[in-house]
């Protein structure tokens, strides 16, 4: 065999050479000479061997080509199946070239038998490089259009193919890229799976083509969705059924179907059955027909109506025509129908229903739901009956369940379950009650422990505040003489720390705490800087008003009208931020400031490195907390002492210790029996007293006051008066003489009070019973009303300094508007009592307060009248308030605007005489004045009428700048040259329904007339006939007019007495 080139596959050449060698070997063997020396050859055996070799070569050549070309192997048809094959699978993995090697030179040599040759492996491994070469060569050989095809055929087989010029256009094959060739499918995000509010993801057509199962798995269809098939995946088709004569078994354990005695078929039915049998045999031979097979009874039984059938006593008759028709019509779904019938039969037997008619169509309509749930509800079962309401009525009968099958067992179970439920419920209720009680006890205990801890913390904090207050008070006392003459800062906190039960009933409590804006006038002293804490926000209009008002002091002091002082650096108004948060809690101003860290911080910055102290109002324990936060002392007493001695009963103790005259009465009344007993004794001892007053300890301003004219309503009063006259003055003072009168008065007193006692504040206490309940809960006093037609109430303000000095600051006569028990304003100075007597009495009270460690500002109320028996003037001390009063604030404003002085010992209010600088030119140019005008112009005495209680609802309709312009038009204003006129005190800019007014005049009568005239003009300007508004202007005008009349009468009498004295002196 010629050796092929290394660049071509030698397999083809080898196979052709083998074929030629075999052919030559066959020819030589046939021509081989027979010789006697040599044994003759078996030609037939050699030919058979050559044939087998050729067949084997042909088979392996085909296998080789198929493997190289990657085609499926076709099993060759072999005539002789006994021929052994080399490979069991007929398809070798790799074709070994060495298994087909033959001798290269076959001339003169014989073919060796297969058994004599050395055995080699039929499938020797081929190197990978040879595999790739073989594959590439075979691809070239199979593709005639390849450019190397002609050279390969020529090299391997020696065939020169013609050249083909026309070839297909070479197509550029893109480079293969590894990756997934399947597009990503749409999957429902996890957020949409958990939240049903998200918009469902749309289902595309390519997703729908993947099938329902793929959509369910990817979440595009909810797992609980009910799927309806437009084109069902499978369709029902009639299938052949077995004949009834064939042997089969029917399970009858679950469904009690009763078959009656066997009935012999009729001749017609017998013939039909035979025909059916023959048809069945023919079908088994020829195949199935398109039509469904007909049964023997199809011609006899016909469907009736909606395929309804009856069930009697819970048993279904299998031979009933209606049931047979139903079964025949719905035989394809009989398995599910059979299960539904089991439920129906069990239901009917359990409730002992005698007879029902089942609606076939209703039963069939429930099959899909039954197949999904595998259970039926009572409603479902009843819906399959023809008369469900009647069956429902039978089933709902008490005890009907126990009439059916296993009724006794069910009754026993029910009784046992009921009893067990009762016992369990009883134990559960007891357990729940105990658990609830334990929870309540635990919560109550925790709250108790929490409250106890908070009380202990608060008690320790308040005790610490009190100790620090006492330490600072000692420092203030030791350095007071130096502090009051040096530069200092006064922090005014006009807080009203009344008891909480009192504050909650006060209307517009915040405005009430902002009525003492006259405290700002402490800047009259050049060494004083004032920090005023306000309970209301002040807009720019109000701030500008008070800046102009306070700047008038420079003109009043220098005498030059054009002088103005800028006091911005010495006056700071601070509003706590808590007033905006606690709007409905009726907190005092000190509490608001305590919960206002920004305001506290600002005050600290203002007083840093300076001497400062607090001037409070009605002191509260929160004032001590504020003082401790600021680190400054308080010019005042301890809050407990203030609360004690400012009460009605506490003031009586002070007056008793001071040995000053007080009205007859009793204090510390806490029970109705005690009140009746004390009042009976007082009425018996003081028969001349007509009216008695009842005052609560904690109330103020007449709110907790009631009165009753007892003498005029007692039926036994005349008899008691006769008895007192009979015993005489000395005999009536003995106790034994009072016993009959005490018995009669005490019997009538409770009824008289219930019918005729009148509370002053009728809105808060509409009846005597409500007043009495509050009176006894707080405690109170009983005191006599002066037995005179004309009485005058006075208010005196004093200061007990830390070093012990007592100073009377203000004295004034009260005037009233709505009630004689509620003060509306005062006139300063007072003119109803000898000033020396009044000052002496007040100093006695001051010394008594000092002995009880009462310091700071205090105010006392007194009453004066003419005794009808002795015709002498009497003076009683009635009330004591340890606080900075409204009268004192307006008195400070009066002194600030006039630069005057108030001498309480003499009862005079004088201002310096204003002398203009151009007096000589005025005298030359002006005409001469009369003597009266000269006296008036040279007069330095002044009187002031002041009030903080003006109220008019129509004031809220007018802005302040409009109101002030209106007053200016009507001549209502203040004259700096004469130091007389009217000034208004404005509280806040939101409601604007309340304000204060100060009128200064040369004499008391003129001041009162100016005051009344101003009120009349203001009322006329802000009111119309059909909208008078709620106001106290009219009642104040009436009371002022009464005072003016009394003053005029007293003036006439005084002139008459003076003329008489002059005449006497002339005679002598």
Secondary structure, 3 states (H helix, E strand, C coil): CCCCCCCCCCHHHHHHHHHHHHHHHHHHHHCCCCCCCCCCCCHHHHHHHHHHHHHHHHHHHHHHHHHHHCCCCCCCCCCCCCCCCCCCCCCCCCCCCHHHCCCCCCCCCCCCCCCCCCCCCCCCCCCHHHHHHHHHHHHHHHCCCCCCHHHHHHHHHCCCCCCCCCCCCCCCCCCCCCCCCCCCCCCCCHHHHHCCCCCCCCCCHHHHCCCHHHHHHCCCCCCCCCCCCCCCCCCCCCCCCCCCCCCCCCCCCCCCEECCCCCCCCHHHHHHHHHHHHHHHHHHHHCCCCCCCCCCCCCCCCCCCCCCEEEECCEEECCCHHHHHHHHHCHHHHHHHHHHHHHHHHHHHHCCCCEEEECHHHHHHCHHHHHHHCCCCHHHHHHCECCHHHHHHHHCCCCHHHHCCCHHHHHHHHHHHHHHHHHHHHHHHHHHHHHHHHHHHHHHHHHHHHHHHHHHHHHHHHHHHHHHHHHHHHHHHHCHHHHCCCCEEEEEECCECCCHHHHCCCCCHHHHCCCCHHHHHHHHCCCEEEEEEECCCCCHHHHHHHHHHHCCHHHHHHCCCCCCCCCHHHEEEEECHHHHCCCCCCCCHHHHHHCCHHHHHHHHHHHCCCCEEEECCECCHHHHHHHHHHCCEECCCCHHHHHHHCCHHHHHHHHHHHCCCCCCEEEEECCHHHHHHHHHHHHHHCCCCCEEEEEECCCCCCCCEEEEEHHHHCCCHHHHHHHHHHHHHHHHCCHHHCHHHHHHHHHHHHHHHHHHCEECCCCCCCCHHHHHHHHHHHCEEEEECCCCCCEEEEEEEEEECCCCCEEEEEEEEEEECCCCCCEEEEEECCCCCCHHHHHHHHHHHHHHHHHCCCCEEEEEEEEEEECCCCCCEEEEEEEEECCCCHHHHHHHHHHHHHCCEEECCCCEEECCCCCCCCHHHHHHHCCCCCHHHHHHHHCCECEEEEEEEEEEHHHHHCCHHHHHHHHHHCCCCEECCCCEEEEEEECCCCCCCEEEEEEEECCHHHHHHHHHHHHHHHHHHHCECCECCCECHHHHHHHHHHHHHHHHHHHHHHHHHHHHHHHHHHHC
